[in-house]
Amino acid sequence: MGKLTSWFKRRPANSSDSDQEQPRLPPGNHHEHEEFTNGRLPPTYLVQTRQLLSQMKSLSSGIKDKLSLGDKPLYRRIWFWAGLGVGGGIVAVIYGIGSIDRTLPDKAALNAVIREQTLTIKAADGAILQQQGEATREQLKLEQIPDNLEKAFIASEDRRFQQHNGVDPQGIVRAVLNNLRSQNVVEGGSTITQQLARILFLKQERTIWRKLKEVRLAQKMEQELTKDQILERYMNLVYLGSGAYGVADAAWVYFSKSPDQLSIAEMATIAGLAPAPSLYAPDKNPEAAKVRRNLVLQRMQEDGVITAAQRQAAVKEPLALKSSPPKRLQVESPYFTSYIQKELPKYVSGDVLAGGGLVVETTLNQTWQKAAEEAVAKTLRNQGRWENFKQAAMVAIDPRNGEIQAMVGGKDFGKNQFNRVTQAQRQPGSTFKGFVYATAIATGKSPYDTYLDQPFVVDGYEPKNYGETFHGSMSMRNALTRSINIIAVKVLIDVGFAPIIKVAHDMGIKSELKPTYSLALGSNEVNLLELTSAYGSFATQGLHTEVHGIRRILNRQGKVIWSSDFKSKRALDADSAAIMTWMLRNVVEGGTGGAAQLDNRPVAGKTGTSDEARDLWFIGYIPQLVTGVWLGNDDNRPTYGSSSSAAYTWHEFMEKAVDGMPVEKFPQRPKLEGRKGTLKAQRIKPGQVLNRSLASDESEQVSSDDSGSSRRRRRSRRSYSQQVEQSDNDTPRRRLRRDRTQESTSSDSSSESSRSRRRSRRVESDSSPPRRTRRSSSPANSSGSSSPQPSWRDRLRPPQE
């Protein structure tokens, strides 16, 4: 206003206001218009201006007086700082809660039912096979837990559990007073919800920040979960000492009982462990355990859970322990579970695995697994001692979906964890011929197409049959049945390397296959799992499903994070697969796989034996199940056995596995006339083919009754490439007893005669040891021969168990 007055005073009299709006005169003062228009304010306006300035000054002085409250400024007043403190505290609390909430799990994670850093592997029926970390072996539903046991934990740990919202101020105050009164920490203020939050999400460090997070987590959990859900999780996860997690584990560890078998005193003992398991463990500090138990019983009486008489009886009850190791340390089917752990990174990321808390639901059939373990153990106990092999492996797969049903990776996992199903790369011998003949059939060849079995050399490579015998003209079907090496190589030449390798890979072989003539005889190494899976493609009419052992993977909240969804792919046309099954059935019914026969159920399969019987194989199947067996030594030492031992082991398992399983028949053999191939052959053009032996001495070409010393001389002269082609007709000392007749040109009459011989053997088995169905003393030859007397080893062999 001072500046405005000065401006009016400085305004010249002759200044022009023509371009500015003229001020309006107040009513009743028109007589002053002349002075106003001459540039001078009238006296009335000056008075009003002075009054306005005076009023503004008074107002400013009043405000100053009110703010200063005399001589003291605002910042020196107590109420100012009190208000500022309260407001700042509220802001700090809000900020702190926000900071804590940002570090806590999201709402979905609050439903966790498993601790971090744990892994649980389950069988197909839900039974636990293995656990790692702080895991609970038995997850009980709340209704499975005795009511008195629930009330014992509530009385011991959180008497106002049903009333609070996660944090109990009364409980905290009571705990502080009791601890001060006793001058020791005798009671905690944490609720059951707080303890559960600490178990699931927090570490055990003793810091204020951790306690604040625990409180906030408890409040959030109370909003997301019911009281029953909280109590159920707590009683399944709380650590109770001696490696026991949860009440079911504790009941077993301390009393070798299930929770529903516990007495009231035993329930109180277990409930009293929660605050300090190492201090109150009855197996380590029985006196302290009794004191704690009696305190829990007293609280149970005060809460009306038990009567005074029940409490007195429980107090007098002696602390009778019957300790057992924690069930979570038990491992079932260790070869399979170790395989599952190696497979997990294929399906979930490393971060998920590192976080833990996973439950893996597998495909393992525990009944079949037990049968497989028994069959393998029996073979090692009986045949293994006399046939000089120390290891065995077996795997069973459902070919319709690729699920592994049973897996035995060796003799003793505790001594050697090497899994011979998945890790051992071995020469498959004549079992690989199945892929050679399957490819030939798929190119349009007939199983009745004939080849000449005679001395044969191709580009310097000379395959040899067992005993170096020759059978003249043979059909492909009979050549497969009798596992003739020379004809298998000739078929490979007609079909070509590339088609055979492609078919084998499409059917399930994953190992590298090299294009060599010895490929037809199984010189390329594979493992038992892929070989068995590949044969399963025959059982499903040419469809192959990726072999796997995991159905689902669940996270800590019980949500599925991965589920198997393997689609079947066409590996071989249906007609070719059906023809191959028909041919492989003949191997079991009238060939080298006779020991694998099952009563009233069709079986198809193929035997295989590598050089010096180092590897003994049988891969066989029915429509619902394909099973592979391997016998041998880890150091690749020769055995005295034969592939019929593997076939017999297969029979021992399958006889139990098919119990109660409906009989399904294989598809009928398709018509052969006019059938067209689905693959194109890529015939190999050899550089040189000789129809005679490379040996200079014709005595090298001997019949099947040559002496063992002659065979040993020939064996020492063979190169490595020749050794791997040994057929599964070798090792006569352990051959299945069969009276071979001269091969008939008609395959049907051959099958009929083989069935009659099988019936004859079955009758003899009633009065002879079980091994009789699997042994002969000499191989069959083209003219037939009688069996000589058993060797000294056969005579000393004990009967089978």
C-alpha positions in Angstrom: 0.0 0.0 0.0 3.0 2.3 0.7 4.2 1.8 -2.8 0.7 2.6 -4.1 0.5 5.9 -2.2 3.9 6.9 -3.4 2.9 6.2 -6.9 -0.1 8.5 -6.6 2.0 11.2 -5.0 4.6 11.0 -7.8 2.0 11.1 -10.6 2.4 14.3 -12.7 -0.7 16.6 -13.1 -0.5 16.7 -16.8 -0.1 12.9 -17.3 -2.5 11.5 -19.8 -4.9 8.7 -19.0 -6.5 8.6 -22.3 -5.4 5.0 -23.0 -6.3 3.8 -19.6 -9.7 3.1 -18.0 -10.9 6.0 -15.8 -11.6 5.1 -12.2 -15.2 5.1 -11.2 -16.4 7.7 -8.7 -17.9 6.5 -5.5 -21.6 7.3 -5.2 -22.4 10.7 -3.8 -19.0 12.2 -4.5 -19.5 13.5 -8.0 -18.4 17.0 -6.9 -14.8 15.7 -6.5 -14.7 14.6 -10.1 -12.7 17.5 -11.1 -9.9 16.9 -8.6 -9.9 13.2 -9.5 -9.6 13.9 -13.2 -6.8 16.4 -12.6 -4.5 13.7 -11.3 -4.9 14.2 -7.6 -6.7 11.8 -5.2 -9.5 13.4 -3.3 -9.1 13.7 0.4 -11.7 11.0 1.0 -9.7 8.5 -0.9 -6.5 9.3 1.0 -8.3 8.8 4.3 -9.6 5.4 3.2 -6.2 4.3 2.0 -4.6 5.2 5.3 -7.3 3.3 7.2 -6.8 0.2 5.0 -3.0 0.3 5.7 -3.7 0.6 9.4 -6.0 -2.4 9.4 -3.5 -4.6 7.6 -0.8 -3.6 10.0 -3.0 -4.6 13.0 -3.9 -7.9 11.4 -0.2 -8.7 10.8 0.6 -7.8 14.4 -2.2 -10.1 15.7 -1.0 -13.1 13.7 2.5 -12.5 15.0 1.2 -12.4 18.5 -0.8 -15.6 18.1 2.2 -17.5 16.6 4.8 -16.4 19.0 2.5 -16.8 22.1 4.4 -14.0 23.7 8.1 -14.0 23.4 8.6 -17.8 22.7 8.7 -19.0 19.0 6.8 -22.0 17.8 9.7 -24.4 17.7 10.4 -23.9 21.4 7.0 -25.2 22.4 6.5 -28.8 23.8 3.2 -29.4 22.2 4.8 -28.6 18.8 7.5 -31.2 19.1 5.0 -33.7 20.6 2.8 -33.3 17.5 5.7 -33.4 15.2 6.9 -36.6 16.8 3.6 -38.3 16.6 3.1 -37.4 13.0 6.7 -38.4 12.1 6.2 -41.7 14.0 3.1 -42.4 12.0 4.9 -41.7 8.7 7.8 -43.9 9.9 5.6 -46.8 10.8 3.8 -46.6 7.4 7.1 -46.5 5.6 8.5 -49.3 7.7 5.5 -51.5 7.1 5.8 -50.8 3.4 9.5 -51.6 3.4 8.9 -54.9 5.3 6.0 -55.8 2.9 8.3 -55.4 -0.1 10.6 -58.0 1.3 7.9 -60.6 2.0 6.5 -63.3 -0.3 3.5 -62.4 -2.4 0.0 -63.5 -1.5 0.2 -66.7 -3.5 3.4 -67.9 -1.8 1.7 -67.7 1.6 0.0 -71.0 0.8 3.3 -72.9 1.0 3.1 -76.3 2.6 6.8 -77.3 2.3 10.0 -75.9 3.6 12.6 -74.3 1.3 15.6 -76.3 0.2 13.8 -79.6 0.2 13.1 -82.2 -2.5 10.5 -85.0 -2.2 10.3 -87.8 -4.8 7.2 -89.9 -4.9 6.2 -93.1 -6.6 3.2 -93.3 -8.9 0.9 -94.2 -5.9 2.1 -91.2 -3.9 4.4 -93.2 -1.6 7.6 -91.3 -0.8 10.8 -92.7 -2.4 13.3 -90.2 -1.2 13.5 -86.8 0.6 16.3 -84.3 0.8 16.6 -81.4 3.2 14.3 -80.5 6.1 11.4 -82.5 4.7 8.4 -84.2 6.4 8.1 -87.8 5.5 4.4 -88.0 6.2 2.1 -85.1 5.5 -1.0 -85.6 7.6 -4.4 -84.0 7.1 -5.7 -82.3 10.2 -8.4 -84.9 10.6 -5.7 -87.6 10.8 -4.1 -85.9 13.8 -5.6 -86.8 17.2 -7.5 -84.0 18.8 -5.6 -84.3 22.0 -2.3 -83.9 20.2 -3.6 -80.7 18.5 -4.7 -79.3 21.9 -1.4 -80.3 23.5 0.5 -78.1 21.0 -2.0 -75.2 21.5 -1.7 -75.5 25.2 2.1 -75.6 25.0 2.7 -73.0 22.3 -0.3 -70.7 21.8 -3.2 -70.8 24.2 -5.0 -68.0 22.5 -4.5 -69.4 19.0 -8.2 -69.3 18.1 -8.6 -65.6 19.3 -5.7 -63.6 17.9 -5.0 -62.5 14.3 -1.4 -63.8 14.1 0.1 -61.8 16.9 -1.0 -62.1 20.5 -0.1 -59.0 22.6 -1.5 -60.6 25.8 0.8 -63.6 25.1 3.8 -61.4 24.7 3.1 -59.5 27.9 2.5 -62.8 29.8 5.7 -64.3 28.4 7.7 -61.2 29.5 6.3 -61.3 33.0 6.9 -65.0 33.4 10.4 -64.8 32.1 11.2 -61.8 34.5 9.6 -63.7 37.4 11.7 -66.8 36.8 14.8 -64.8 35.7 15.1 -67.1 32.7 13.5 -67.6 29.3 10.7 -70.1 30.2 8.0 -68.9 27.8 8.0 -67.4 24.3 5.7 -64.8 22.9 5.5 -66.2 19.4 2.2 -67.5 18.2 1.9 -70.7 16.2 1.3 -68.6 13.2 4.5 -66.7 13.8 6.4 -69.9 14.2 4.9 -71.2 10.9 5.9 -68.0 9.2 9.5 -68.4 10.5 9.6 -72.1 9.4 8.4 -71.4 5.9 9.9 -68.1 5.0 12.5 -66.8 7.4 15.9 -67.7 8.7 16.6 -68.3 12.3 18.8 -65.3 13.0 18.0 -63.3 16.1 17.4 -59.8 14.9 14.7 -57.2 15.3 14.3 -56.9 11.6 13.6 -60.7 11.3 11.1 -60.4 14.2 9.3 -57.6 12.5 9.0 -59.5 9.3 7.8 -62.5 11.3 5.0 -60.4 12.8 4.0 -59.0 9.5 4.0 -62.4 7.8 1.9 -63.9 10.6 -0.7 -61.1 10.1 -0.8 -61.7 6.3 -1.1 -65.5 6.8 -4.0 -65.1 9.1 -5.7 -63.2 6.3 -5.1 -65.8 3.7 -5.4 -69.1 5.6 -7.9 -70.5 8.0 -6.9 -71.5 11.6 -7.2 -75.2 10.6 -4.9 -74.7 7.6 -2.3 -72.9 9.8 -2.4 -75.6 12.5 -2.2 -78.4 9.9 0.9 -76.9 8.3 2.5 -76.2 11.6 2.1 -79.7 12.9 3.5 -81.2 9.7 6.5 -78.9 9.5 7.7 -78.1 13.1 11.1 -79.5 14.0 10.9 -81.8 17.0 14.5 -83.0 17.3 16.4 -86.1 16.4 15.8 -85.5 12.7 12.0 -85.5 13.0 10.0 -82.9 11.2 6.3 -82.9 12.0 4.3 -84.9 14.5 4.1 -88.1 12.4 7.9 -88.2 12.2 8.3 -87.5 15.9 5.9 -90.2 16.9 8.0 -92.7 14.9 11.4 -91.4 15.9 10.7 -91.4 19.7 8.0 -94.1 20.1 7.9 -96.1 16.8 4.2 -95.4 16.6 1.8 -93.5 14.4 0.2 -90.4 15.9 -3.1 -92.1 16.5 -1.4 -94.7 18.7 0.2 -92.2 21.1 -0.9 -92.0 24.8 -1.8 -88.6 26.3 1.6 -88.6 28.1 3.4 -89.3 24.8 1.4 -86.5 23.1 2.4 -84.1 25.8 6.1 -85.1 25.5 6.1 -84.5 21.7 4.2 -81.1 22.1 6.7 -80.0 24.7 9.6 -80.4 22.3 8.7 -77.5 20.0 10.4 -74.6 22.0 13.8 -76.3 22.4 14.0 -79.8 20.8 17.6 -80.3 21.8 16.9 -79.3 25.5 13.7 -81.4 25.9 14.5 -84.4 23.7 13.5 -87.5 25.8 16.3 -89.6 24.3 19.0 -87.1 25.3 17.6 -85.4 28.5 14.8 -87.5 29.9 14.5 -85.5 33.2 14.0 -82.2 31.4 11.6 -83.9 29.0 9.5 -85.1 32.0 9.4 -81.7 33.5 8.3 -80.2 30.2 5.8 -82.9 29.6 4.2 -82.4 33.0 3.9 -78.6 32.4 2.1 -79.3 29.1 -0.2 -81.7 30.9 -1.0 -79.0 33.5 -1.9 -76.5 30.8 -4.0 -79.1 29.1 -6.0 -79.6 32.3 -6.3 -75.8 32.8 -7.7 -75.4 29.3 -10.2 -78.2 29.9 -8.6 -80.6 27.4 -8.1 -83.4 29.9 -9.4 -84.1 33.4 -7.4 -84.0 36.6 -7.5 -87.8 36.7 -6.2 -88.1 33.2 -3.4 -85.6 34.1 -2.4 -87.6 37.2 -2.3 -90.8 35.3 -0.2 -89.3 32.5 2.2 -87.7 35.0 2.8 -91.1 36.6 3.4 -92.8 33.2 7.0 -93.7 32.7 8.9 -92.2 29.7 9.1 -95.4 27.7 11.0 -94.7 24.5 11.4 -96.9 21.5 13.6 -95.1 19.1 13.7 -95.6 15.3 15.6 -93.7 12.6 13.7 -91.0 10.8 11.8 -92.3 7.9 12.9 -89.3 5.8 16.4 -90.8 5.7 15.1 -94.0 4.0 15.6 -94.2 0.3 13.5 -96.5 -1.9 14.6 -97.5 -5.4 17.9 -95.5 -5.2 18.9 -96.1 -8.8 15.6 -94.7 -10.0 15.6 -91.7 -7.7 19.2 -90.8 -8.6 18.1 -90.9 -12.3 15.1 -88.7 -11.5 17.4 -86.1 -9.9 19.6 -86.0 -13.0 16.5 -85.5 -15.2 15.1 -82.6 -13.2 17.2 -79.9 -14.9 15.6 -80.8 -18.2 12.2 -79.7 -16.9 12.7 -76.8 -14.4 15.2 -74.0 -14.3 18.2 -73.8 -12.1 16.7 -71.1 -10.0 13.7 -73.2 -9.2 15.9 -76.1 -8.3 18.0 -73.9 -6.1 15.0 -72.6 -4.3 13.8 -76.1 -3.5 10.6 -77.1 -1.9 9.7 -79.3 -4.9 7.6 -82.4 -5.0 8.3 -84.7 -7.9 5.6 -87.2 -8.8 7.2 -90.1 -10.8 6.0 -93.0 -12.8 7.4 -95.8 -10.7 5.2 -98.8 -10.0 6.4 -99.9 -6.5 4.9 -103.4 -6.9 6.7 -104.0 -10.1 9.8 -102.4 -8.8 9.9 -104.9 -5.9 9.4 -107.7 -8.4 12.3 -106.4 -10.5 14.6 -106.2 -7.6 13.8 -109.7 -6.5 14.3 -111.1 -10.0 17.7 -109.4 -10.4 18.8 -110.5 -6.9 17.8 -114.1 -7.6 19.7 -114.2 -10.9 22.8 -112.8 -9.3 22.6 -115.1 -6.4 22.1 -118.2 -8.5 23.4 -117.9 -12.1 25.8 -115.1 -11.3 28.0 -117.3 -9.2 28.3 -120.0 -11.7 28.3 -118.0 -14.9 30.8 -115.5 -13.7 28.8 -112.2 -13.9 28.7 -109.8 -11.0 26.2 -107.2 -12.2 22.7 -107.1 -13.6 20.3 -104.4 -14.7 16.6 -104.3 -15.6 14.1 -101.6 -16.8 10.4 -101.9 -17.5 8.6 -99.3 -19.6 4.9 -98.8 -20.6 5.4 -98.4 -24.4 2.1 -96.7 -24.8 3.2 -93.6 -22.9 6.9 -94.0 -22.4 6.6 -94.1 -18.6 9.3 -96.0 -16.7 7.6 -98.6 -14.4 10.6 -100.2 -12.8 14.4 -99.7 -12.8 17.2 -101.7 -11.2 20.6 -100.3 -12.0 22.8 -102.8 -10.3 23.5 -105.1 -7.4 24.1 -102.7 -4.5 23.6 -99.0 -4.7 25.2 -98.5 -1.4 28.5 -99.8 -2.7 28.3 -98.6 -6.3 26.0 -95.8 -7.5 26.8 -96.4 -11.2 23.4 -96.9 -12.9 23.8 -99.7 -15.5 20.4 -98.9 -17.0 21.2 -95.3 -18.0 25.0 -94.9 -17.7 26.5 -98.1 -19.0 27.2 -98.1 -22.7 27.5 -101.7 -23.9 27.5 -103.6 -27.2 23.9 -104.8 -27.8 24.9 -107.8 -29.8 22.1 -109.5 -31.8 19.4 -107.4 -30.1 20.3 -104.7 -32.7 19.3 -107.0 -35.5 15.7 -106.1 -34.7 16.3 -102.6 -36.2 18.1 -104.1 -39.3 15.2 -106.5 -40.1 12.6 -103.8 -39.3 14.1 -101.4 -41.8 14.3 -104.2 -44.4 10.6 -105.0 -43.8 9.7 -101.3 -44.1 11.4 -101.1 -47.5 9.0 -103.7 -48.8 10.9 -106.9 -48.2 9.0 -110.0 -47.2 10.0 -112.0 -44.1 10.1 -115.0 -46.4 12.8 -113.5 -48.6 15.8 -115.8 -48.6 19.5 -115.3 -48.3 22.4 -117.8 -48.5 24.1 -118.5 -45.3 27.7 -119.4 -46.4 31.2 -118.0 -46.0 31.1 -114.3 -46.8 33.7 -111.5 -46.9 32.8 -107.9 -47.8 35.5 -105.3 -48.2 37.8 -107.3 -46.0 35.2 -107.7 -43.2 34.2 -111.3 -42.5 31.2 -111.9 -40.2 31.0 -115.4 -38.7 28.2 -117.4 -37.1 28.5 -119.1 -33.8 30.6 -122.3 -34.3 31.2 -121.1 -37.8 28.5 -123.3 -39.1 26.5 -122.5 -42.2 22.9 -123.4 -43.0 22.5 -122.6 -46.7 19.4 -120.8 -47.9 17.3 -119.3 -45.1 14.4 -116.9 -44.9 14.8 -113.6 -43.0 12.3 -114.8 -40.4 14.3 -118.0 -39.6 17.6 -116.1 -39.8 16.3 -113.7 -37.1 14.9 -116.6 -35.0 18.3 -118.4 -35.1 20.3 -115.2 -35.0 22.4 -115.9 -38.1 25.1 -113.2 -38.3 26.0 -113.6 -42.0 22.5 -113.1 -43.2 22.0 -110.0 -41.0 25.0 -108.4 -42.7 23.7 -109.2 -46.1 20.3 -107.7 -45.2 22.2 -104.5 -44.0 23.9 -104.3 -47.4 20.6 -104.5 -49.3 19.0 -101.9 -47.1 21.8 -99.4 -46.5 23.3 -97.7 -43.5 21.3 -94.5 -43.5 17.8 -96.1 -43.4 18.8 -98.5 -40.6 20.4 -95.7 -38.5 17.4 -93.4 -39.0 14.9 -96.1 -38.0 16.9 -97.0 -34.9 17.0 -93.3 -33.9 13.4 -92.7 -34.6 12.5 -95.7 -32.5 14.4 -94.5 -29.5 18.1 -95.1 -29.8 20.0 -92.0 -28.8 23.6 -93.1 -28.9 25.8 -92.5 -32.0 25.5 -95.2 -34.6 28.4 -95.5 -37.1 27.9 -96.8 -40.6 30.0 -100.0 -40.5 29.2 -103.5 -41.6 29.5 -104.7 -38.0 26.5 -102.3 -37.1 24.2 -105.2 -38.1 25.7 -107.3 -35.3 25.5 -104.7 -32.5 29.0 -103.3 -32.5 27.9 -99.8 -31.6 27.4 -99.2 -27.9 24.0 -98.3 -26.4 22.5 -98.3 -23.0 19.7 -100.5 -21.7 17.2 -97.7 -21.3 17.2 -96.6 -24.9 17.4 -100.1 -26.2 14.3 -101.1 -24.2 12.5 -98.0 -25.2 13.2 -98.6 -28.8 11.8 -102.1 -28.7 8.6 -100.6 -27.2 8.0 -99.1 -30.6 7.3 -102.6 -31.9 4.7 -103.1 -29.2 2.8 -100.0 -30.1 2.6 -100.7 -33.9 5.4 -98.3 -34.7 4.6 -95.4 -32.4 7.4 -94.1 -30.2 6.9 -92.0 -27.0 9.9 -90.4 -25.3 10.9 -92.4 -22.3 10.6 -90.6 -19.0 10.2 -91.1 -15.3 8.4 -87.9 -14.1 4.7 -87.2 -14.4 4.5 -83.8 -12.5 6.6 -81.4 -10.6 4.9 -79.3 -7.8 6.2 -76.2 -6.1 6.0 -75.3 -2.4 2.4 -74.2 -2.7 1.4 -77.5 -4.3 0.9 -75.9 -7.7 2.0 -77.9 -10.8 4.9 -76.2 -12.5 5.6 -78.9 -15.0 3.6 -81.8 -16.3 4.6 -84.5 -18.8 3.0 -84.1 -22.2 5.0 -86.4 -24.5 3.3 -87.0 -27.8 3.7 -90.3 -29.7 5.5 -90.1 -33.0 5.5 -92.4 -35.9 8.8 -94.3 -36.0 7.8 -97.3 -38.2 4.7 -98.0 -40.2 2.1 -100.1 -38.4 2.3 -103.0 -40.9 6.1 -103.3 -40.6 5.9 -103.2 -36.8 3.2 -105.9 -36.8 5.4 -108.1 -39.1 8.4 -107.6 -36.9 6.4 -108.6 -33.8 5.3 -111.7 -35.6 8.9 -112.5 -36.3 10.1 -111.7 -32.8 7.4 -113.9 -31.3 9.0 -116.8 -33.2 12.3 -116.0 -31.4 10.6 -116.7 -28.1 8.4 -119.6 -29.3 11.0 -121.5 -31.3 14.4 -119.7 -31.0 16.9 -118.3 -28.6 14.4 -116.6 -26.3 12.5 -119.7 -25.2 13.2 -119.1 -21.5 11.1 -115.9 -21.7 7.8 -117.6 -22.4 4.7 -116.7 -20.3 1.7 -119.0 -19.9 -1.3 -118.1 -22.1 0.2 -114.8 -23.1 2.0 -113.8 -26.3 5.6 -112.6 -25.9 7.9 -111.2 -28.5 11.6 -110.3 -28.0 15.2 -110.8 -28.9 18.3 -112.1 -27.2 21.8 -110.8 -27.6 25.3 -111.8 -26.7 28.5 -109.9 -27.4 31.9 -111.6 -27.9 33.0 -114.0 -25.1 29.6 -113.6 -23.5 30.7 -110.2 -22.0 27.1 -108.9 -22.4 24.0 -111.0 -22.0 20.8 -109.4 -23.2 17.1 -110.0 -23.6 14.6 -107.3 -24.6 11.0 -108.6 -24.6 7.6 -107.2 -24.7 3.8 -107.8 -24.4 1.4 -105.2 -25.7 1.3 -103.4 -22.3 4.9 -103.6 -21.1 8.4 -103.8 -22.6 11.3 -105.0 -20.3 15.0 -105.1 -20.9 17.6 -107.2 -19.0 21.4 -107.0 -19.1 23.9 -109.3 -17.3 27.6 -108.9 -17.3 30.6 -107.4 -15.5 31.6 -103.7 -15.1 35.2 -104.5 -16.1 34.0 -106.2 -19.3 35.4 -109.6 -18.3 33.9 -112.6 -20.2 31.2 -114.6 -18.6 30.3 -118.3 -18.8 26.7 -117.5 -19.4 24.3 -117.0 -22.3 21.5 -114.8 -23.3 19.0 -117.3 -22.0 20.0 -116.3 -18.5 18.8 -112.8 -19.3 15.6 -114.2 -20.8 15.0 -116.3 -17.7 15.5 -113.2 -15.5 12.9 -111.4 -17.7 10.5 -114.2 -17.2 10.9 -114.1 -13.4 10.0 -110.4 -13.4 7.2 -110.5 -15.9 5.5 -113.5 -14.3 4.8 -111.3 -11.3 4.2 -108.1 -13.2 1.4 -109.6 -15.4 -0.4 -111.0 -12.4 -4.0 -109.6 -12.7 -3.2 -107.8 -16.0 -5.6 -108.6 -18.8 -4.3 -110.6 -21.7 -4.0 -108.5 -24.8 -3.1 -110.0 -28.2 -0.7 -108.6 -30.7 -2.1 -107.4 -34.0 -2.5 -110.0 -36.7 0.3 -110.3 -39.3 -0.7 -108.2 -42.3 -1.0 -109.7 -45.7 2.4 -109.9 -47.4 1.2 -110.1 -51.0 1.3 -106.8 -52.8 2.6 -104.9 -49.8 4.6 -101.8 -50.7 7.4 -100.3 -48.6 7.3 -97.1 -46.7 11.0 -96.5 -46.8 13.4 -96.4 -49.7 16.4 -98.8 -49.5 19.9 -97.3 -50.2 21.8 -100.4 -51.1 25.5 -100.4 -50.3 27.8 -101.1 -53.2 30.7 -103.0 -51.7 34.1 -102.8 -53.3 34.8 -106.5 -52.9 32.7 -109.5 -52.0 34.1 -113.0 -51.5 32.0 -116.1 -50.9 34.7 -117.9 -49.1 36.6 -117.6 -45.9 39.8 -115.5 -45.5 41.4 -118.3 -43.5 44.0 -120.2 -45.5 43.4 -123.4 -43.5 40.0 -125.0 -44.4 39.9 -126.6 -41.0 39.0 -123.2 -39.7 35.5 -123.8 -41.2 34.2 -126.3 -38.7 30.8 -127.5 -37.8 29.1 -126.9 -34.5 30.7 -130.0 -32.9 34.2 -128.7 -33.1 36.3 -129.0 -30.0 36.6 -126.1 -27.6 40.4 -125.9 -28.1 39.8 -125.3 -31.9 37.4 -122.5 -31.1 39.9 -120.9 -28.7 42.6 -121.0 -31.4 40.2 -119.2 -33.8 39.2 -116.7 -31.2 42.8 -115.7 -30.5 43.2 -114.9 -34.3 40.1 -112.7 -34.6 40.5 -109.0 -34.8 38.5 -106.8 -32.5 36.1 -105.9 -35.3 35.3 -109.6 -35.8 34.9 -110.3 -32.1 31.9 -108.0 -31.6 29.8 -109.9 -34.1 29.4 -113.0 -32.0 25.8 -114.1 -32.0 23.7 -115.0 -29.1 23.9 -118.7 -30.2 27.4 -118.9 -28.6 28.4 -120.3 -25.2 26.9 -123.8 -25.4 27.7 -124.7 -21.8 24.8 -122.6 -20.6 22.4 -122.9 -23.6 18.7 -123.6 -23.2 18.2 -127.4 -23.7 16.3 -128.0 -26.9 16.4 -130.9 -29.3 16.8 -129.1 -32.6 15.6 -130.9 -35.8 16.6 -130.2 -39.2 15.3 -126.8 -40.4 12.1 -127.1 -42.3 11.5 -125.0 -45.4 8.0 -124.3 -44.2 8.0 -121.7 -41.4 4.6 -122.8 -40.1 5.7 -126.4 -39.7 8.9 -125.1 -37.9 6.7 -123.2 -35.5 4.5 -126.2 -34.8 7.5 -128.5 -34.1 9.0 -125.9 -31.8 5.8 -125.7 -29.8 5.7 -129.5 -29.4 9.3 -129.5 -28.2 8.4 -126.7 -25.7 5.5 -128.7 -24.4 7.8 -131.6 -23.9 10.3 -129.5 -22.0 7.4 -128.2 -19.8 6.5 -131.7 -18.8 10.1 -132.6 -18.0 10.3 -129.5 -15.8 8.0 -131.0 -13.2 10.7 -133.4 -11.9 13.9 -131.5 -12.8 15.5 -128.4 -11.4 14.3 -125.0 -12.7 17.5 -124.4 -14.7 16.6 -127.2 -17.1 14.5 -124.9 -19.3 17.5 -122.7 -20.0 20.4 -125.0 -20.6 21.9 -127.3 -23.2 25.4 -128.8 -23.5 25.9 -128.1 -27.2 24.5 -125.9 -29.9 22.1 -127.1 -32.5 23.5 -127.9 -35.9 22.0 -128.5 -39.2 21.6 -132.2 -38.8 20.7 -132.3 -35.1 22.8 -133.9 -32.3 22.2 -135.5 -28.9 23.3 -133.7 -25.7 26.5 -135.0 -24.1 26.9 -135.5 -20.3 26.8 -132.3 -18.2 30.1 -130.7 -17.4 31.6 -130.8 -13.9 30.5 -127.3 -13.4 26.9 -128.3 -14.2 27.0 -131.3 -11.9 28.3 -129.2 -9.0 25.9 -126.4 -9.5 23.4 -126.1 -6.5 19.7 -126.0 -7.2 18.1 -122.6 -7.6 16.3 -120.9 -4.8 
